[in-house]
Each structure stands twice: as C-alpha cells, then as structure tokens.
Amino acid sequence: MHEIEAKTILSARNGMNVYRGCTHGCIYCDSRSTCYQMDHAFEDVAVKRNAPELLENALRRKRRRCMIGTGSMCDPYLPLERETRLTRRCLEIIDRHGFGVSVLTKSDLILRDMDLLERINEKTKAVVCTTFTTFDESLCRIVEPNVCTTRARFEMLKTMREHGIHTGVWLCPILPFLNDTEENLRGLLGYCFDAGVEVIINFGMGVTLRDGDWQYFYAQLDHHFPGMKEQYIRTFGDRYDCPSPNAARLTAIFREECQAHGVICDSEEAMAYLSAFEDKQAGEQLNLFT
C-alpha cells in the first residue's frame, strides 16, 4: 500500500472510493481493466489519506441530502481498513450530516461498523450489499482467494438483517463453464432468501472481459483450470460480453424464484432502490443519487 492526497472524493453520482486497487485477488475483477487508468500495480493499494476531510467538505456543500455509495470500484473493507479506519471515519461523517449510505463489500469486516450503520439507518437508510459468485466454498477460495467465502458473507448479511439494516446481493459474475449451473444458482439464491435480502442485482448470466482484465483472468484459468482458457477463446473470441451458454435457462430460474420470494430483481428497479434517499423522521423518500 501507499498513501496519496486525493483531489476529490465524490463522483457525479455521489459514489466514493477511499482506496484504489485491491488485494482480494478475484480472478475476474473488472477493476483491473486499463480503461480505469490506474497508474500503479493493482495490488499496491493507494490509500486516500485525506478522504474524510474531502468528504466532510463535500457534504457541507450539498444543498440536499442523498445516498452516498461506496464499493463499486474498490472494496471499502480491504484488510488494511483494520488499521487505517478510513471507511469508518467516512461513515461517521455521513452519519453526522444525516446522509444515507449504500455499501458494497465482500468482507465481513463491515460488522465492526454495525453501530454506525444502525445510527444512519435510524435517520435515513443504510444498505449493505455483497457479491455472490459461487456456492461451492472450494471454488470460491480459488476465484476469490483473499476474501471471506460466500458462506461468511451470507452470515454477515443475516446479521445485518437482524439489526434492521437493509441488504442486497450482486449476483455476478456467473462464469461460463465454471459456475454457470442450476445447482450453483439455486444455492446462491437460497442464501439470498434465507438472509432476507431485499434486492438482487444481476446484469446477465455471464462475465465481461476488458483489456487488462482478460489477461489476468486467462492467466488464472491456465493456472487453476488448464484448458479452460482455450474453451473461452473458442467460444467467445475477443468479445467483451461472454454470456453463459445456459444464460436463458438460468435467467428464467432467477426471475421466477425472485418473484416467488418477493425480492426485487429487475436491475433498474434494484438500482433505483439502492439510490433512493429516505428521511425517516419526515417520512420522505427521494431519489437523489443522480
């Protein structure tokens, strides 16, 4: 890791990343893509040491409160968060100014900050989402090697719901020829329903591969699954979008099961839910994320 002085902290859509880079080692990670113009090694995480000060100034200038999102590019609960506590300091600022928060993380370290999430949720809305990729724990340790497994994330979501925190799941990616099976999908959906999640986000049963991402992904396939890279190349060539051959059947199961359990699964509706600010004291709900 190395520290940097950032110039800004909030995107135009009120997204925030206090770190840049990741040590989770997920073999499919889109954030490795060259289009994001990272100027350092991906695993050499850049720590935005002035993130809390930047966020404080940004929220003071806001004319209206909204949801602050974090985790879309870099996990806010990397192991180094135990020492830096930057994400926690940012949550304290969000709480103090009365804003809502939507967090996406693969780490159960977020349980450390339950007190802040509960305080935010009392006044507005706190949503915690995680990623589910594979139900098989052994496979999970290969494709997501340096982060807690799917089972641990499931337990984290259950704990969040027990404390009244809103929860959701990003069901992605579904990797062709690796975890694109009905058994895997039903296992992951079972976790979602048992944990009581309100939204499940899926943009397609497959994976996307950009320049900078596919090179790492294929190298990991060669290492862990000899011959599979060639199967990808034969099937998809140099395509960005790599849908599972089972996509239609898996999508039908996904939608049918979510409808049966009353879980939001339409991607636009799910994203709107995550971005909708609520003022519980005033009984107000506004979509201010954009």
C-alpha positions in Angstrom: 0.0 0.0 0.0 1.0 3.6 -0.4 -0.7 6.9 0.6 -1.9 9.6 -1.7 -3.5 13.0 -1.4 -6.7 12.9 -3.5 -8.2 15.9 -5.1 -11.9 14.9 -4.9 -13.8 12.0 -3.2 -17.3 12.1 -4.6 -18.3 11.2 -8.2 -21.0 13.0 -10.1 -23.4 10.2 -8.9 -22.2 10.5 -5.3 -20.0 7.4 -5.3 -17.0 7.3 -3.1 -13.8 5.1 -3.1 -11.3 5.7 -0.3 -9.0 3.1 -1.8 -7.8 2.5 -5.3 -6.7 -1.1 -6.1 -7.4 -4.3 -4.3 -5.8 -7.3 -2.5 -8.8 -9.7 -2.7 -7.3 -11.4 -5.8 -10.6 -12.2 -7.5 -9.7 -13.7 -10.8 -12.4 -11.9 -12.8 -12.1 -8.4 -11.4 -13.2 -5.7 -13.9 -11.4 -3.0 -11.9 -8.1 -4.3 -13.3 -9.2 -3.0 -16.7 -6.9 -0.5 -18.4 -9.8 1.9 -19.1 -9.7 2.9 -15.5 -6.1 4.2 -16.0 -4.6 3.0 -12.7 -1.0 4.3 -12.5 0.3 1.7 -10.0 0.2 -2.1 -9.5 -3.3 -3.2 -8.8 -2.3 -5.0 -5.5 -0.3 -1.9 -4.3 -3.4 -0.2 -2.9 -3.5 3.6 -3.0 -4.9 4.9 0.3 -6.6 8.3 0.0 -5.5 9.6 3.4 -7.4 12.8 3.1 -10.7 11.1 2.1 -12.5 12.0 5.4 -11.6 15.7 5.0 -12.7 15.7 1.4 -16.0 14.0 2.3 -16.6 16.5 5.1 -16.2 19.4 2.8 -18.3 17.8 0.0 -21.2 17.0 2.3 -21.2 20.5 3.8 -21.7 21.9 0.3 -24.6 19.7 -0.5 -27.9 21.5 -0.8 -29.9 18.3 -0.2 -29.1 15.1 1.5 -28.8 11.9 -0.6 -27.4 8.4 -0.6 -23.6 8.0 -0.7 -22.5 4.9 -2.4 -19.2 3.1 -1.9 -17.6 -0.2 -3.1 -18.4 -0.2 -6.8 -14.7 0.1 -7.9 -12.7 -0.8 -4.8 -13.8 -2.6 -1.6 -14.1 -0.2 1.3 -13.3 -3.1 3.7 -9.9 -4.3 2.5 -7.8 -5.9 5.3 -5.8 -2.6 5.6 -9.1 -0.9 6.8 -8.5 -2.5 10.2 -5.6 -0.1 10.6 -6.5 2.9 8.5 -10.1 3.1 9.6 -10.8 5.5 6.7 -14.1 3.9 5.8 -15.2 4.1 9.4 -14.3 7.8 9.6 -16.3 8.4 6.4 -19.3 6.6 7.9 -19.0 8.8 11.0 -19.2 11.9 8.7 -22.1 10.5 6.7 -23.9 9.9 10.0 -23.2 13.3 11.4 -24.5 15.1 8.3 -27.7 12.9 8.0 -26.9 11.3 4.7 -27.7 7.7 3.7 -25.2 5.1 2.6 -25.1 2.1 0.3 -22.1 -0.2 0.8 -20.9 -3.0 -1.4 -18.3 -5.3 0.1 -17.0 -8.9 0.1 -15.7 -8.6 3.6 -17.4 -9.3 6.9 -15.1 -6.7 8.5 -18.1 -4.4 7.9 -19.6 -5.9 11.0 -17.2 -3.8 13.0 -19.1 -0.7 12.0 -22.6 -2.0 12.9 -23.0 0.8 15.4 -22.6 3.5 12.7 -24.8 1.7 10.2 -27.6 1.4 12.8 -27.3 5.1 13.6 -27.5 6.0 10.0 -30.4 3.6 9.4 -32.4 5.2 12.3 -32.5 8.5 10.5 -32.4 7.5 6.9 -31.3 4.4 5.1 -28.2 2.2 5.3 -28.0 -0.6 2.7 -25.3 -3.3 2.8 -24.7 -5.4 -0.3 -22.2 -8.2 -1.0 -21.3 -10.2 -4.1 -22.3 -13.8 -4.5 -20.5 -15.7 -7.3 -20.2 -19.3 -6.3 -22.0 -21.5 -3.8 -19.1 -24.1 -3.7 -16.7 -23.0 -1.0 -13.7 -24.7 -2.5 -14.3 -23.0 -5.9 -14.9 -19.7 -4.0 -11.4 -20.0 -2.5 -9.9 -20.2 -6.0 -11.9 -17.5 -7.8 -11.9 -15.1 -4.8 -8.8 -16.3 -2.9 -8.1 -13.5 -0.4 -11.5 -12.6 1.0 -14.1 -14.3 3.2 -16.1 -17.0 1.5 -19.6 -16.9 0.3 -20.8 -18.7 3.4 -19.2 -16.0 5.6 -20.8 -13.2 3.5 -24.2 -15.0 3.9 -23.7 -15.0 7.7 -22.8 -11.3 7.5 -26.0 -10.5 5.7 -28.1 -12.4 8.2 -26.5 -10.4 11.0 -27.2 -7.1 9.2 -30.9 -8.0 8.8 -31.1 -9.0 12.4 -30.0 -5.4 13.2 -32.6 -3.9 10.8 -30.1 -3.0 8.1 -31.3 -3.2 4.5 -29.4 -5.8 2.4 -28.9 -6.8 -1.1 -26.7 -9.1 -3.3 -24.8 -8.5 -6.5 -25.2 -11.9 -8.2 -22.2 -11.8 -10.5 -20.3 -12.8 -12.4 -21.6 -16.2 -13.4 -18.5 -17.6 -15.0 -19.2 -19.8 -18.1 -18.0 -23.4 -17.7 -17.1 -22.8 -14.1 -20.2 -21.9 -12.0 -23.0 -21.4 -14.6 -25.1 -24.3 -13.3 -28.6 -24.5 -11.9 -27.1 -26.1 -8.8 -24.9 -23.1 -8.2 -27.6 -20.6 -8.9 -30.2 -22.2 -6.6 -27.6 -22.5 -3.9 -26.8 -18.7 -4.1 -30.5 -17.8 -4.3 -31.1 -20.0 -1.2 -28.6 -17.9 0.7 -30.2 -14.7 -0.5 -33.7 -15.7 0.5 -32.5 -17.2 3.9 -30.7 -14.0 4.6 -33.8 -11.9 3.8 -32.2 -9.7 1.2 -34.5 -7.1 -0.5 -32.7 -6.8 -3.8 -30.6 -9.0 -6.1 -28.7 -7.3 -8.9 -27.8 -9.3 -12.0 -26.9 -7.8 -15.3 -26.7 -11.1 -17.1 -25.6 -14.7 -16.6 -22.0 -14.4 -17.8 -18.9 -12.3 -17.4 -17.4 -9.3 -19.1 -13.7 -9.1 -20.1 -12.0 -5.9 -20.9 -8.3 -5.2 -21.8 -6.3 -5.5 -18.6 -8.9 -7.8 -17.1 -8.9 -10.7 -19.6 -5.1 -11.1 -19.4 -5.2 -11.7 -15.6 -8.3 -13.8 -15.9 -6.9 -16.1 -18.6 -3.6 -16.4 -16.7 -5.5 -17.6 -13.6 -7.6 -20.0 -15.8 -4.3 -21.5 -17.1 -3.1 -21.9 -13.5 -6.2 -23.4 -11.9 -8.2 -24.8 -14.8 -5.9 -26.0 -17.6 -7.5 -26.0 -21.0 -10.4 -23.6 -20.0 -8.8 -20.5 -21.5 -8.8 -22.2 -24.8 -12.5 -23.1 -24.3 -13.2 -19.4 -23.7 -11.3 -18.3 -26.8 -13.1 -20.9 -29.0 -16.5 -19.8 -27.6 -16.1 -16.0 -27.3 -13.1 -14.9 -29.2 -12.2 -11.4 -28.2 -15.7 -10.4 -27.2 -16.3 -8.1 -24.2 -19.5 -9.8 -23.2 -19.2 -13.5 -22.5 -22.7 -15.0 -21.8 -23.1 -18.4 -20.4 -24.5 -21.0 -22.8 -27.0 -21.6 -20.1 -28.0 -18.0 -19.7 -31.6 -18.2 -20.9 -32.5 -21.1 -18.5 -30.6 -19.5 -15.6 -32.2 -16.1 -16.1 -35.7 -17.7 -16.2 -35.0 -19.5 -12.9 -33.6 -16.4 -11.3 -36.6 -14.2 -12.2 -39.1 -16.9 -11.2 -37.5 -17.5 -7.8 -37.1 -13.8 -7.0 -40.8 -13.2 -7.9 -41.9 -16.1 -5.7 -39.9 -14.7 -2.8 -40.9 -11.1 -3.3 -37.3 -9.9 -4.0 -36.6 -7.1 -6.4 -34.5 -8.4 -9.3 -35.2 -6.0 -12.1 -31.8 -4.2 -12.5 -33.3 -0.7 -13.0 -35.7 -1.1 -10.1 -32.9 -2.5 -7.9 -30.6 0.3 -8.6 -33.3 2.8 -8.0 -33.9 1.2 -4.6 -30.3 1.5 -3.6 -30.1 5.1 -4.7 -33.4 6.3 -3.1 -32.8 8.5 -0.1 -35.3 8.3 2.8 -35.8 10.7 5.6 -37.5 8.6 8.2 -38.1 11.4 10.6 -40.0 13.4 7.9 -41.5 10.3 6.1 -39.8 11.4 2.9 -38.3 9.2 0.2 -36.4 10.9 -2.6 -34.2 9.5 -5.4 -31.3 11.8 -5.1 -28.4 9.5 -6.1 -28.2 11.0 -9.5 
